[in-house]
């Protein structure tokens, strides 16, 4: 059966000589994997740009009652990025966030609220010309709410992460006293993200480390976020 749906590309892996297997979060079917043939061919006919992380697509896809990997009948860009491909900071942020979504969102069923959050957040990010330094932090806080473990305050994040850090003293995680300084920053990001006064890149990286640890407490087998090192390097001040 064919289904028409919008989709948010999460990632892809190479498959055979010129094909890929791409994971897409679809509006109608949740997380799906598709084989796309002849997409990696050289020259002007290549359509690999359409399967970069967080690309937005209009698609007609095959479905099967057996589940598993299927195919895309038709696909085209649903929104043409105006800034992201030309800004290494933005593209690095989206690479990181797409990996986080890929590792945390697993359901093969529709979730309109989550899909619209992802779709609209990506467009909003592309439209921002400045003042987007905290976007990845705000995005992860809002995503956690859609995933069912959104914090109500900065203290909730800090207390949970600090408790596990104290219980695992062999780690190099910040102490409870040091992490209390982050509570106000998280409160700002939760309640007034546009006005959050994060002072510099160093503090942002520390907040992100705490937030990733918070995710690890709530998402089984989150694993290593491979794109984090790239993001940290690009955003370093």
C-alpha positions as CSV (number, residue, x, y, z in Angstrom):
1,X,0.0,0.0,0.0
2,X,1.2,3.5,-0.8
3,X,1.0,6.3,1.8
4,X,1.6,10.0,1.3
5,X,3.5,11.6,4.2
6,X,6.0,14.3,5.2
7,X,9.2,13.2,6.8
8,X,12.2,14.4,8.7
9,X,15.4,12.6,7.7
10,X,17.4,11.3,10.7
11,X,20.4,9.6,9.1
12,X,21.5,7.1,6.4
13,X,24.0,4.4,5.8
14,X,25.5,3.3,2.5
15,X,24.0,0.3,0.8
16,X,25.6,-1.5,-2.1
17,X,27.3,0.5,-4.8
18,X,25.0,3.5,-5.2
19,X,22.1,3.1,-2.8
20,X,21.4,4.0,0.9
21,X,19.2,2.9,3.7
22,X,17.8,6.0,5.3
23,X,15.9,6.4,8.6
24,X,13.1,8.9,8.5
25,X,10.7,10.1,11.1
26,X,7.4,10.3,9.2
27,X,4.2,12.1,10.0
28,X,2.0,9.2,9.2
29,X,4.1,6.2,10.3
30,X,6.6,7.2,12.9
31,X,10.2,6.0,12.5
32,X,10.7,4.1,9.3
33,X,13.7,2.8,7.3
34,X,13.8,2.9,3.5
35,X,16.1,1.7,0.8
36,X,16.7,4.4,-1.8
37,X,18.4,3.1,-5.0
38,X,20.8,4.9,-7.2
39,X,20.9,8.0,-5.0
40,X,24.7,8.1,-4.7
41,X,25.6,8.2,-8.3
42,X,28.2,10.8,-9.4
43,X,27.4,14.0,-11.2
44,X,24.5,16.4,-11.3
45,X,22.0,13.5,-11.0
46,X,22.9,12.8,-7.4
47,X,20.1,13.4,-4.9
48,X,22.1,12.8,-1.7
49,X,21.5,16.4,-0.5
50,X,17.9,15.3,0.2
51,X,19.0,12.7,2.7
52,X,21.3,14.9,4.9
53,X,20.3,15.0,8.6
54,X,17.0,16.8,9.3
55,X,16.2,17.5,5.7
56,X,12.4,17.9,5.3
57,X,10.7,15.7,2.6
58,X,7.4,15.2,1.0
59,X,7.1,11.5,0.2
60,X,5.0,8.7,-1.1
61,X,6.1,5.5,0.6
62,X,5.3,1.8,0.5
63,X,4.1,0.1,3.7
64,X,4.0,-3.5,4.6
65,X,2.0,-5.3,7.3
66,X,5.2,-7.3,8.0
67,X,7.1,-4.1,8.9
68,X,10.9,-3.8,8.3
69,X,12.6,-1.9,5.5
70,X,10.5,-0.7,2.6
71,X,11.0,1.7,-0.2
72,X,10.1,5.2,-1.2
73,X,8.0,5.6,-4.4
74,X,8.4,9.4,-4.7
75,X,10.2,12.0,-2.7
76,X,11.1,15.7,-3.0
77,X,12.2,18.6,-0.8
78,X,9.4,20.0,1.4
79,X,11.4,23.0,2.5
80,X,14.6,24.5,0.9
81,X,17.1,25.6,3.6
82,X,18.4,29.1,3.2
83,X,21.1,29.2,5.9
84,X,21.9,25.8,7.4
85,X,23.9,24.3,4.5
86,X,26.1,27.4,4.4
87,X,26.8,27.8,8.2
88,X,29.1,25.2,9.7
89,X,27.8,26.0,13.2
90,X,24.2,25.4,12.2
91,X,24.9,22.2,10.2
92,X,26.9,20.9,13.2
93,X,24.1,21.6,15.6
94,X,21.6,19.8,13.3
95,X,23.9,16.8,12.9
96,X,24.1,16.5,16.7
97,X,20.4,16.9,17.2
98,X,19.5,14.5,14.5
99,X,21.7,11.8,16.2
100,X,20.0,12.5,19.5
101,X,16.5,12.2,17.9
102,X,17.6,9.0,16.1
103,X,18.8,7.4,19.4
104,X,15.7,8.5,21.5
105,X,12.7,8.2,19.2
106,X,11.9,4.6,18.2
107,X,8.2,4.3,17.8
108,X,6.8,3.0,14.5
109,X,3.5,4.8,14.9
110,X,2.3,8.3,14.3
111,X,2.8,11.0,16.9
112,X,1.5,14.3,15.4
113,X,2.7,16.5,18.3
114,X,6.2,15.2,18.1
115,X,6.4,15.4,14.3
116,X,5.1,19.0,14.3
117,X,7.6,19.9,17.0
118,X,10.5,18.6,15.0
119,X,9.3,19.9,11.6
120,X,8.6,23.4,12.9
121,X,11.8,23.6,15.1
122,X,14.0,22.9,12.1
123,X,12.3,25.6,9.9
124,X,12.6,28.1,12.8
125,X,16.3,27.3,13.2
126,X,16.9,27.8,9.5
127,X,15.2,31.2,9.6
128,X,17.3,32.5,12.5
129,X,20.1,34.8,11.4
130,X,21.5,35.4,14.8
131,X,20.9,34.6,18.5
132,X,20.6,30.8,18.0
133,X,23.5,29.9,20.3
134,X,21.2,28.1,22.7
135,X,19.0,26.4,20.2
136,X,20.3,22.9,20.8
137,X,19.8,23.3,24.6
138,X,16.2,24.5,24.2
139,X,15.5,21.8,21.6
140,X,16.6,19.0,23.9
141,X,14.6,20.4,26.8
142,X,11.5,20.6,24.7
143,X,12.1,17.2,23.1
144,X,12.4,15.6,26.5
145,X,8.8,16.7,27.2
146,X,7.6,15.0,24.1
147,X,9.4,11.8,25.1
148,X,7.7,11.8,28.5
149,X,10.5,12.9,30.9
150,X,10.6,16.7,30.5
151,X,11.8,18.5,33.6
152,X,9.6,21.1,35.4
153,X,12.6,23.0,36.7
154,X,16.4,23.3,36.5
155,X,16.6,21.9,40.0
156,X,15.0,18.7,38.8
157,X,17.7,18.2,36.2
158,X,20.5,19.1,38.5
159,X,19.3,17.0,41.4
160,X,18.9,13.8,39.3
161,X,22.2,14.2,37.6
162,X,24.1,15.1,40.7
163,X,22.6,12.2,42.7
164,X,23.9,9.7,40.1
165,X,27.2,11.5,40.0
166,X,27.6,11.3,43.8
167,X,26.6,7.6,43.6
168,X,29.3,7.0,41.1
169,X,32.2,8.9,42.6
170,X,34.7,7.3,40.2
171,X,33.3,9.5,37.4
172,X,34.5,13.1,36.7
173,X,31.0,14.5,36.8
174,X,30.5,17.9,38.5
175,X,29.8,17.9,42.2
176,X,26.4,18.9,43.6
177,X,27.7,22.2,44.7
178,X,29.1,23.1,41.3
179,X,26.0,21.9,39.5
180,X,23.7,24.1,41.6
181,X,25.0,27.0,39.6
182,X,23.4,25.5,36.5
183,X,19.8,25.5,38.0
184,X,19.1,29.1,37.1
185,X,20.4,28.7,33.5
186,X,18.1,25.7,33.0
187,X,15.2,27.6,34.4
188,X,15.8,30.4,32.0
189,X,16.0,27.9,29.0
190,X,12.8,26.3,30.2
191,X,10.7,29.4,30.9
192,X,12.2,32.3,28.8
193,X,14.5,30.7,26.2
194,X,14.7,33.8,24.0
195,X,16.0,35.8,27.0
196,X,18.3,33.1,28.5
197,X,21.6,34.7,29.6
198,X,24.1,32.0,29.0
199,X,27.4,33.8,29.3
200,X,29.7,31.9,27.0
201,X,30.5,28.7,25.1
202,X,32.2,27.1,28.0
203,X,29.0,27.2,30.1
204,X,26.9,26.0,27.2
205,X,29.1,23.0,26.8
206,X,28.8,22.3,30.5
207,X,25.1,22.6,30.4
208,X,24.9,20.3,27.4
209,X,27.0,17.7,29.2
210,X,24.6,17.8,32.1
211,X,21.6,17.6,29.8
212,X,23.0,14.6,27.9
213,X,23.6,12.9,31.3
214,X,20.0,13.7,32.1
215,X,18.9,11.9,28.9
216,X,21.1,8.9,29.7
217,X,19.1,8.5,33.0
218,X,15.9,8.3,31.1
219,X,16.7,6.6,27.8
220,X,18.0,3.0,27.9
221,X,21.2,2.4,26.0
222,X,21.5,5.9,24.7
223,X,25.2,5.2,23.9
224,X,27.9,7.5,22.7
225,X,26.8,10.5,20.8
226,X,29.5,10.5,18.1
227,X,28.7,14.0,16.7
228,X,29.1,15.6,20.1
229,X,32.9,16.0,19.6
230,X,32.3,17.8,16.3
231,X,29.8,20.1,17.8
232,X,32.0,20.9,20.7
233,X,34.9,21.8,18.4
234,X,32.9,23.9,16.1
235,X,31.2,25.9,18.9
236,X,34.3,26.3,21.0
237,X,35.3,29.8,21.9
